[in-house]
Amino acid sequence: MTSFCRGFRKNFVLKKVPTAFQSFYLLLGVFLSWEIFFVSGVEARTKENIRVLVLQEVNQLKVTGQEIALKDLQTGRTFFKNIKVSSVIIEREIGSGLRIHGHSISAQTFLLTSARGPLTINGRRYRGKLKVFPGPNKDLWAINELPLEDYLAGLINCEISSQWPIEAVKAQAVAARTYAVFQKRNRQDKQYDVESSVADQVYAGIGPEDDRSRKAVKETEGELLLYQGHPIFSVYHACCGGKTELPEYLWAGFFPYLKSVDCAYCLDSPYFLWNYQAHPETLGKTLLSLGFTGSRVLEIQVAERSDSRRVLRLFIKDDKHRLDVPGKEFRRLLGYDLLRSTNFWVKEDDRGFFFSGLGWGHGVGLCQWGAKGMAEAGADYRSILKHFYQNIEIGKFPR
């Protein structure tokens, strides 16, 4: 019997309460203690943590907070035990060494926590813990470990606007949660689960949180997109331009829930139509890494398109050679913010090459502006998600 039950029994039995009342109160105590245990168990399952790579490719970082504690994860030694420290400067030395406040130190990996409030790096505030260690490129890496639900609340306004219809915001929350859990399961042997950039999901700490982002996360707490009981690879993008793409054109793997579907709801997106102009010499320099040897691009031909009309292959000519370039690689080299998708057409004029296209992003999975349009048309978040992810279920964390 729990101490909670013992307390009930002591308070009521010793006062000679009639037997019927004793039984009632004893049962009530058992019920309440079981309810507390059950609720605590549910909370424990949903309090999953996530490790987010928030900083890399820097040689120095300054962490500020209130009553910072610094722990060497290799030895367990704790620094600043009897001192209230509000800032720590960590630098990378030659080799794999680190310096703390200008002093060389043998420790390789530090864990920073704050007794009160968040920790701040480069003006951005973060909940939870920060792990700092030498990176592979003579730099420093910082990983933020925090509850998954808190991570999502800060993520929403980095990916969409929390002021969109709440059903679209909730759809984003569930898709982002599922993506994080999927990557966490696949990266158990790595130092982090997700990056804080477009390489995974954009995250900038506590700053972007607001009441609506927290509301969307709270009202979908723990919900995941599941296929045959497992979290899916729930990728998403800004605007599909009318039709989403198949995943096999971008990633290796089997993703039966990622189909190419029509989307008539992203027409109002400012990214539905776009244009970009590039000079032949600028293109030539951009393509050097692919083996382009000429001083300027003379001709660009689309060699192959997918069923959704996205460019799979291009022929690019100079005065001597013709390169066969994958569409996704061409977009990466020119820049994702300039060539906003591979759903484009190209023409040449006296000023160079003129690209006109549809949508923004890789085009697979959830179309964020499509979700907004569907919500404005009255769809709930579950209907939105089941449109862009086929044959899935929406459920809680697997046990």
N, C-alpha and C positions, 0 to 999 in steps of 0.2 A: 504494500500500500504506500502511496506517495505521502510526503509530508503534508501536502495539501489536504489529503483525506484524513490524516491523523489530526490535523488541526480542527477539522469539522467534528470529528468524533469527540475530542477533548472538550470542545466548547459546548457541546450539546448533551452528551451522555452524562457528564459529571454534574450537570445541573438538574438531573432527574427529570428530563423531558419525557413525556409519555412515550411508550415503546413505538407506537405508530409514527410519531414525529421523529424518533431516533432513526427509524428505517428510512423515512423520507429524506432526512438531511444527509444520511450516509450515502444514499443513492445519488442525491444531488451532488455531493462532493466527488464521488467517483465519476459521474458524468462530466462535471466541469473540469476535473483534472485530466480526463481522457480527451476532452475537447481542446484543452490547452496543448496537450501533447500532440494531437493530430494537426492542429493549426501550425504549431512549431515545425512539424515535419514537412508540411506543405511549403512553408516559408523557406526551409532549408533547401528544398529541391529547386525553388525558383531563384535562390540567391546565388546563382552561378556567377563566377568571376570571369573576366576576360583580360588578356594581356595585349596591350596596344603599343606598337612601336610608334612613339610620338616624336622622336628626334634622332637624327643620324647625320653623319658627314659634317660634324662640328668638332673643333679641337678644344673648346671650352664651353662650359655652361654654368650658369648661376641659378641656384635653387633657393627660393625664399619661402618662409612660412613662419608659424608660431611654434616655438619649442621643438625644433627639428631634431630628430634622432637619426644617427648614421650608423649603420651596422655592416660589418664585413661579413659577407655571406659565406666566405670560405672558412673563417676561423670562429665566427659567432661573436667576435669582439664588438662591443658597442662604444661609440665615441660620444663625447659631450654628455656624459651621464649626469653630471652635477652642474651643468651650465645651460642656461636658456639661450639657445642659438636661433637666430632669425634668418641667417643666410649662409649658404655653403657654396664655395667656388671650386669646381672640379675641372682639372685640365688633363689633357692627354700628353704623356711624355714620349720621347723616342722609344721605340719598341712597344712593349705592352704595359709600361708603367703608368701610374696616375699621380697627380699632385692634388693635395687638398690645401687650399689657402696658401699655395706656393711651396708646400713641403712635400717632398717625395714620400710615397707610402707604398708598402709592399702589397696591399690588398688589390685584388683585381675586379671585384664586383661589390657594389654598395647597394644597400636598400635604405631609402630615405622615407621617413614618415613624419607627420606633424601631429603633435598631441592635440592641437586645436585648429580646426579649419583646414583648407586645402593647401597644396604646395603649388608654387608658381615657377614656371620656366619660361624665360623670354616673353614675359607679359601674359602668358596663358596659365590659367588656374586649372588644377587637376585634383579630382577626388582620389582617395585611396593611396596607394604606395607608388614610389618611383624606384625602378631598378636601373642603375647606371653602371656601364662596363665598357671596356675598349671594343671598338668595332673592328671589322676586317680591313678597313681602308685607312688605318692610322687615324681614326676618328673616335668619337664617343657616341654610344647609343644610349637612349633613355626609353624605358618601357614603363608604361602606366598600367598597374594592375588595380582593377576596380570592379564593383558589381556590374554585371551585364546590363541590368535595367537602367542604372545610372549612365552608363556609356551610351545607351540608345537615346536617352533624353537629351544628351549633348550633341548627338549625331544629327538629329532630325533637321535642324535649321542649316546644317552644312550641306545637306543633300537636296532638300526642298524647302518650302516655306511652311512653317507651322500655322500660318494664317490661311492656308488652303482649307477647303472643306475637311472637317474632322475625319470623315471616312477615308479620304485619301491619305491623311496623315497617319491614321491607324494602319492602313495598308503598307505604308513605308516602314512603320515600326516593326511589323511582323516580318516583312521581307528582310530588313536589316538584321533583326534578331536571328533569323534562320541562317542567313549568310555567315554571321559571326560564329554560330554554333557549328555549322558545317566546316568552316576553316579551322576552328579549334580542334575538332576531331582529326582533321587531316594534318595538323601541324604540331602534334604532341611532342615530336622530337626536336622542335625548334625553340628558340628563345621567346618567340612571340606568337600570338594567334592571328592578329590582323595588323596591317599598317594603317596609319591615320591619313593616308592620301588616296588619290584616285586608283592606286594600285589595288586597294581593297575598298574601304569606306572612309569618307572624309570625316575627321573628328578633330575638334579644336578645344576640347576640355569643357569646363563648366560654362564659360561665357555665353555660348549660343542657346543655352537652356531657357525655356520660358514655361508659363503655365500650360499652354496648349501642347507643347512637346511632351511635357510630363503627363498630361492627361491622356494623350494617345498611347503612351507607353503603359501607363497604369491600367487603362481599360482593356489592354490586350496582354497583360502581364503573363509571361511564360509561354505564350502561344507561338507555335512553330508551324511551318509548312512541311508536311510529311509525305513521302512517297514510300509505300510499303513499310511504314513505321519508322523511316529514317529521315532526318532533316535533309532538305534538298539544297542544291547549288543555286540559291535564289538570287541570281544576278539581276541587275536592273540598269536602266539608263535614262537619260533626260527625256528624249523624244524620239519615237520610232519613225516618224515621217509617214505613217499610214499602215505600216506592216512590220511586224517584228521578224527577227532573223533566227535561223537555225544555229545551234551552238557548235555543230561540227566544223563550221567554217572558221572558228576561232580557237577552240580548245579540243584537246584529245580527251576522250572519255565517253561514257554512255549516260545521257541525260534525257530519258524518255518523256519527262514532264515539261521540257523546254521545246515547245513547238512554234512554228511560224504562224501567227494569228493576225487577222485584220484588226486595225484600230482606227476608228473614225472619230476619236475623241481628243486628239492632240492637235487639231487644226488651229486652235487659238494660241498655240505655243509660239513665242517669239523666235524659236529655233526651228520651226517647221520648214521654213525656206531660208537658205543662206547662200552667200556668194564669197568667193575668194579669188584673188588674182595674184599670180606669181611670175616673176621675171625669169626668162630662160637661163640666165647666168646664175641667179640665185638657186634655181632648181638644180643646176649642175653641181654646185657646191654642196647642196643638201644631200645629194645622192652619192657622194664620194665613198661613203662607207659600204655601199652596195657594189662597188667596182666601176662606177661611172668614171670614164677617163676624159671625156670631152670638156670643153670650156663652157658649153651651153647645151641645153636640151633643144633638139630640133623638132621632135614630134612625140606626142603621147597618144597611144591607142588603147582603148579598153578591149582586152582580149577575152574576158569571161566575167559573167555576172551570176549571182545566185538567183534563186527563185523570187526573192524579195527585191531584186534589181540592184543589190549591192555589188560593188566591184570586187571580184576575186583576184583578177590578174590584169596587169598593165604591160604593154610594150612601150619602152622608153628609148628613143633613138638619139644618138649624137651623129657626128659625121662619119664614124667608123663602125660603131657597134650598136647592137640592140639588146637592151636588158629586159629580162622577164621578171617583173617585180610583183610580189603579192600585194593586194590592195590594202590589207591591214598594216603591212610594213611601210608602204608608201604614206599612209596616214600618220603613222607613228613618227616618221622622219620629218614630215612637214609640220607636225604639231596638232595635237588633238583639239586645241582651241581655234585653229585656223581651218583645217580640213575637218569639219565637225562630224562627218560620218563618211563611210565608203559608198553611200547611196548618192553618187554624184555623176554629172556629165561634164565633159571638158571640151572647150573650144579654144582655138588659137587666133589672136588678132595682132595688130601692130604693137600692142603694149605687152604681149606675152600670152600666158595661158590663163584662161578664165574658167573657174570651176563654179558650178551651181549645183546645189544639193538639197537633200531633204533630211531633217532630223539631226539629232546630236547624240553621239554615243555609239556603242557597238551594236545596239539594236536587239539584243537578246533579253528575254524575260520581261519583267515589269517595265512598261513605259510610264515614267513618272507623270508627264503631262497628260497622258492618256488616263491615268488613275484620277487625276484632278477633274478631267472632263467627265468621266463616268460618275464620280461623286456628285458633281454639279447636276448631272442628269438623274440623280436619285439612287444610284447603286450604293450598297453598303460595302465595307472593306472586304468582307468574305467573297462577295460576288466579283469584286475587282480582282482579287488575288486569283480566284479560280478561272478567270478569263485569261490571264497572262501566264499562269502556271497550270498546265493541264493534268487532270486525273490525280490531283493531290487532295490530302485531307489537312484540316487545320486542327491541331491538337496541342496538348501541353508537353512539357519536357518528358522525354521517354525515361522510364524508371530503370 
